Amino acid sequence: MPGIVAHGRTPDVFACGYCHLPNGAGRPENASLAGLPADYIVQQVADFKNGLRRSSNPKRLPMAFMIALARDVNDAELRTAAQYFASLKPKPWIRVVETKTVPRMHVDGWMMVPVASGGTELIGRRILETPENLEQTELRNDASGFVAYVPVGSIDKGRLLGTTGASGKTTACATCHGTDLKGVGNIPSIAGRSPSYVVRQLYDLRSGDRAGAAAQPMHPIVAALTVEDMISIAAYTASLAP
């Protein structure tokens, strides 16, 4: 790992690998960067810096931290980090499980984690993404991944939306992201990535909070999507091999 990824730059720039992990797979509150084109990563950080990429929830701290970091990182550091993450091969990181019931959970450290008292509850129309091993995740062990609980039937619904466009409601994902959804040129891969992250991005694209040049072609594609549609698409894409 280059120094900017492993250690950052004291006191202004936090280590990229602390949040996005040394393997680039990330956590539910941030992005998986492994295998993304370096130029795409550079452009997204520029969008954060220039106010063209923000969260539809202004109180969301991980986004606020990323925007602050984008203002402080210099061009050489950014390019070095982008090239490092682009060089990594994405690996299976998220186990997707369709279910009617889930462990009772609460928010801890920007993640959903099971409550200590145990028990289950109905999933409803939600995605609940949680560590396979909370202790190892909090130790930043990049060999310990996540499980994403999704509603029963959501993968097939997402596959229909993502592969056919559902009679004009949206556009088939493969049109831009490639037949295997692993990206084409500077267009990112969406296969096997965090469904929590994917839903947030679809929502922010629909709201216009992602407004950079790379995001603009997505605006008409997501305009008619409901949150339930987004959940289904994210469940489908997360179920694919990265």
N, C-alpha and C positions, 0 to 999 in steps of 0.2 A: 504494500500500500504506500502511496506517496504520503508525505507528511501532512498535507492539508486534510486528507481523508482520515488518517490515523490519529492525529493530534490537534489539527486545526492551527490557528495562529492566535496566541495569547496577546491581548485579552479580547480581541474583537470578533474572531471567526471561530465558531464551534466546529469540532471535528465532524465532517460529513458522515463518517462511519458510525458515529454514536447513534444517530437516528435511523439512517438508511442501512446500517450494519455493514460489516466488511464484505459480505457477499452481495451487497446491493439489493437484497430482497425486501428490505424495509419492514414496516409494521403497519397495522391497520390505520394508524393516525397519519401516516405519511405515504410516500410513493416508493414503489419498487423501481430502482434505476438500472438494474442489471440488464445489459444488452441493449439499452436504448441508444439511439444514435448520439454521438457526442455533440453534434451541432444542435440537435433537438434539446438536449439538456441545457446547453449554453443559452439557447433562445428562451427557454422557460424561466431560467434564472433572470434573464434580462427583462422578461415580462413582469416577474415579481418586483423587480427594482423600479420599473417604470409605471407601476400601477395598473398594468394590463391583465394581471392575474391576481385575484384575491378570492376570499371565501364569501359566499352568500350569508354566512354567519360571522359578523365582524368580531365576535367574542372568541372565536376559535383560536386558541393559543398556538398550536403547531404552525398554523399558517402565518400568524404574526411573527413567530420566530424566524420562519423562512424568509419573509419579506425583509426583516431586519438584517439577516445574514446576507441577503442579496445586495444590500446597499454597502456592505462592508468588504465583501470578498473582492479581490482584484482579478483582472482578466487572466493573468497567468495562473493563479490558483484555480480559478473556475475551469479553465481549459484542461489543466492537469487532472482535476477531479473528474471532469466529464469523460476524458479519455480512459481513465481507470475504470469507471463504471461501465462504459461502452464495451470494454474489453472482456467483461465477465459474461459467462454463459449462464442464463437463467436456469434455475433448477426447480423441481416440484417443491412447493413451499406451503400450499394451502390445500387442505383436504375438505372437499365440499360434501356436506351431508344434508339430504332432504329429510325433513322431519316435521311432525306436528307439535312435538313438545321439546323443550330445551331446558337445560339447567337454569335455575333462577340466577340472574346475574345482576351486577351493578357496575358502575363505571369506576375504574381505578387506574390512574396513570394514563388516561386517555384511551383505555381499552375496556372492553367488556370482559369481566371475569366472574366466575361463579361465586355466589355468596357462601360464606363459611358454614352457614346452617344447612346448606343443601336444598333439596327439593327441586321440583320442575314446574314449568308453566307453559301455556300455549305460545307458540311462536308468533301467531298472527301474521301480519304482512311485514315481516322484518327480516333482516339479515343480522345474525349475531356472530361476530368473528372473535375468536378467543384463543389464547395460546394453548398449544398441546401440553406445555409444561411451563407454568407461570414463573417458577423460580429461575429456570434456565433462560426464559425470555428476558426477564429483568436483569440477568447477568450478561445480556447481549450475546448469548450463545447463538451463532448463526448456523448451527446445525439443528436447532429446535424451532419448528415451524408452527403453523396455526391450523385450526379447524374452523370452517365457516358453516354455520347452520342456516339453511335456507328453506323457504316454504315448499311443501310437497307440490310437485308439478312445475316449479318455477324454471328448472333447467330446460324442459321441453318448450315452455312458453317463450323463454329467452331465445332458444334455438330458432323458433319460428320467426320471431321478430328480427333476430340478427342475420338470418340467412335469406329471408324472403322480403323483408321490409313490410310485411303484413298489409299488402294491397295499397301501398302508398303512404302508410302512416309514418314510415321512416325509410331509411336506405339500408340495404344489406351491408353489414359491417365489412365484408370481404371486398366491397367496391373500392375502399381506400386502404384497409389494413391488411390486405392480402388474403389468399384463399385459406391459409392456416391461421389467420389473424395474428401473425408474428411480425407484422410490419412490412412496409415497402419504402425503401429509400429513407427519407427523413420523417416518414409517418410511423408512429410508435407501435410496437406490439401491444395487444390488449389480452393475449391469451395467458391464462394462469396467474393473473394479477389479482390483488386484493379486491374482493367484491365491495367492501366498504368504501375503498378508495374510488372504485369505478362509479358507484352511485353518486358519491359527492361530486365527481367531475362532470357527470351527465347533468346533475342538478345545477352546478355552477355554470355550465355551458348554456343551459336553457335560460337561466336568469340573466345571462350576459356578464357575469362576474369574471369569466375567462374571455378576454376580448382581444388577445394577441392575434397576429396574422395567422398562426397555425390553427387557432381555435375557430376563426370565423367561418370556415367551410362547414363546421359542425353545427352551427346555430340553426339552420333550417332543418337539419336532420333530427335534432332533438326537440324541436319546437312543439310537436304534438305528443310527446311521450309523457305518460303519467308516472308518478313515483313507483307504482306497481310495475309498470313496464321497465323502468330502470332497474328495479330489484331483479326482475326476471332476466334481463340482459346480462347483468353483473353475475348472477348465479351461473348462467351458461358460460360466459367467457372465463370465469374463475375455474370452471370444471375442466377446462382444456389444458393440455400439456403446454408449458411455457416455451 
